[in-house]
Amino acid sequence: ALRGARASAALAGADWALEELRRRSDFSLGEDRTVGAALRLTAEAGQLLSIWRQSPLRVLARLHLVAAADSDEAVGRPRKAGERADEPLIELVEPDADEVAGRLDGLSSLLLAGSAAPALVTAA
């Protein structure tokens, strides 16, 4: 699980050595928050598989809540119009809130419909 969390953090731009993850206990500032979020997500994700099959948006909301570990009212829901995403390590143009909502609805529909096709074929 620790290797998976490390890989997830690296994909988000926080590429730490495995030994550093084992040594640290405070993940509260800057890049450290990204690593902490990856660790919390990895610990939580396995417990949500049965819910994912029935309500993927509920699982995404839960994972967002776990990753953010914040009391902010924006946690666990899609962005509203005019809100900015807090992704300091990702320098891509953000889709607007309506596009995000549409993508999430499409993803949910695709997952709930199910398919015998391989995941890569479905994703294409």
RODO-2510 file (C-alpha; in nm, 4 decimals, decimal comma):
residues 124
     n   res          X          Y          Z
     1     a     0,0000     0,0000     0,0000
     2     l     0,2838     0,2368     0,0778
     3     r     0,4338     0,1898    -0,2685
     4     g     0,0961     0,2648    -0,4275
     5     a     0,0591     0,5829    -0,2235
     6     r     0,4122     0,6857    -0,3179
     7     a     0,3363     0,6291    -0,6870
     8     s     0,0125     0,8304    -0,6635
     9     a     0,1949     1,1191    -0,4966
    10     a     0,4655     1,1047    -0,7646
    11     l     0,2002     1,1333    -1,0372
    12     a     0,0795     1,4506    -0,8638
    13     g     0,4337     1,5922    -0,8610
    14     a     0,5519     1,4895    -0,5134
    15     d     0,8098     1,2245    -0,5974
    16     w     0,9570     1,1114    -0,2660
    17     a     1,1752     0,8131    -0,1884
    18     l     0,9986     0,5272    -0,0123
    19     e     1,2330     0,5637     0,2854
    20     e     1,1248     0,9278     0,3241
    21     l     0,7593     0,8229     0,3426
    22     r     0,8388     0,5720     0,6140
    23     r     1,0386     0,8284     0,8131
    24     r     0,7874     1,1161     0,8036
    25     s     0,4855     1,1637     1,0278
    26     d     0,3856     1,5245     0,9505
    27     f     0,2257     1,5807     0,6096
    28     s     0,0618     1,9174     0,6700
    29     l     0,2366     2,1711     0,4451
    30     g     0,2832     2,2176     0,0700
    31     e     0,4082     1,9127    -0,1165
    32     d     0,3816     1,7173     0,2101
    33     r     0,0001     1,7555     0,1901
    34     t     0,0006     1,5809    -0,1480
    35     v     0,1885     1,2865    -0,0008
    36     g    -0,0404     1,2770     0,3033
    37     a    -0,3472     1,2798     0,0780
    38     a    -0,2087     0,9891    -0,1258
    39     l    -0,1464     0,7900     0,1921
    40     r    -0,5008     0,8534     0,3215
    41     l    -0,6560     0,7696    -0,0177
    42     t    -0,4672     0,4430    -0,0445
    43     a    -0,5779     0,3405     0,3033
    44     e    -0,9440     0,4249     0,2299
    45     a    -0,9850     0,3063    -0,1296
    46     g    -0,9874    -0,0669    -0,0620
    47     q    -1,2791    -0,0315     0,1765
    48     l    -1,4969     0,1387    -0,0845
    49     l    -1,4981    -0,1196    -0,3637
    50     s    -1,8443    -0,2581    -0,2891
    51     i    -1,9927     0,0934    -0,2824
    52     w    -1,8093     0,1883    -0,6061
    53     r    -2,0060    -0,0698    -0,8013
    54     q    -2,3367     0,0904    -0,6989
    55     s    -2,2575     0,4568    -0,6426
    56     p    -1,9276     0,5712    -0,7952
    57     l    -2,0008     0,9406    -0,7356
    58     r    -2,0481     0,8716    -0,3654
    59     v    -1,7076     0,7029    -0,3550
    60     l    -1,5431     0,9913    -0,5429
    61     a    -1,6956     1,2360    -0,2941
    62     r    -1,5657     1,0268    -0,0023
    63     l    -1,2175     1,0043    -0,1533
    64     h    -1,2184     1,3808    -0,2099
    65     l    -1,3107     1,4300     0,1549
    66     v    -1,0357     1,1931     0,2705
    67     a    -0,7732     1,3493     0,0435
    68     a    -0,8551     1,7054     0,1438
    69     a    -0,8760     1,6301     0,5184
    70     d    -1,0231     1,9758     0,5622
    71     s    -1,3404     2,1235     0,7061
    72     d    -1,3967     2,3448     0,4038
    73     e    -1,7537     2,3377     0,2687
    74     a    -1,6224     2,2673    -0,0828
    75     v    -1,4832     1,9278     0,0140
    76     g    -1,6668     1,6235    -0,1217
    77     r    -1,8559     1,7961    -0,4024
    78     p    -1,7845     1,9236    -0,7539
    79     r    -1,6762     2,2848    -0,7925
    80     k    -1,9443     2,5480    -0,8344
    81     a    -1,9292     2,8131    -1,1059
    82     g    -1,6558     3,0644    -1,0238
    83     e    -1,4684     2,8412    -0,7771
    84     r    -1,1048     2,7609    -0,8446
    85     a    -0,9476     2,4189    -0,7975
    86     d    -0,6687     2,4048    -0,5405
    87     e    -0,4082     2,2085    -0,7343
    88     p    -0,0775     2,3931    -0,6896
    89     l     0,1306     2,1144    -0,8468
    90     i    -0,0786     2,0857    -1,1640
    91     e    -0,0444     2,3681    -1,4148
    92     l    -0,3208     2,2714    -1,6601
    93     v    -0,6190     2,4819    -1,7587
    94     e    -0,9161     2,3931    -1,5378
    95     p    -1,2426     2,2938    -1,7044
    96     d    -1,5365     2,5091    -1,5936
    97     a    -1,7744     2,3789    -1,3254
    98     d    -2,0471     2,2779    -1,5740
    99     e    -1,8006     2,0726    -1,7744
   100     v    -1,6764     1,9007    -1,4571
   101     a    -2,0339     1,8139    -1,3556
   102     g    -2,1036     1,6761    -1,7034
   103     r    -1,7876     1,4665    -1,7006
   104     l    -1,8723     1,3229    -1,3587
   105     d    -2,2269     1,2379    -1,4689
   106     g    -2,0913     1,0714    -1,7835
   107     l    -1,8361     0,8750    -1,5837
   108     s    -2,1018     0,7590    -1,3394
   109     s    -2,3343     0,6493    -1,6200
   110     l    -2,0542     0,4615    -1,7929
   111     l    -1,9539     0,2813    -1,4749
   112     l    -2,3078     0,1910    -1,3726
   113     a    -2,3969     0,0632    -1,7209
   114     g    -2,1217    -0,1955    -1,7043
   115     s    -1,9612    -0,3641    -2,0008
   116     a    -1,7916    -0,6861    -2,0980
   117     a    -1,5333    -0,4834    -2,2915
   118     p    -1,1875    -0,4361    -2,1377
   119     a    -1,1445    -0,1146    -1,9386
   120     l    -0,9027     0,0357    -2,1949
   121     v    -1,1551    -0,0170    -2,4747
   122     t    -1,4340     0,1365    -2,2659
   123     a    -1,2171     0,4356    -2,1750
   124     a    -1,1325     0,5042    -2,5380
***
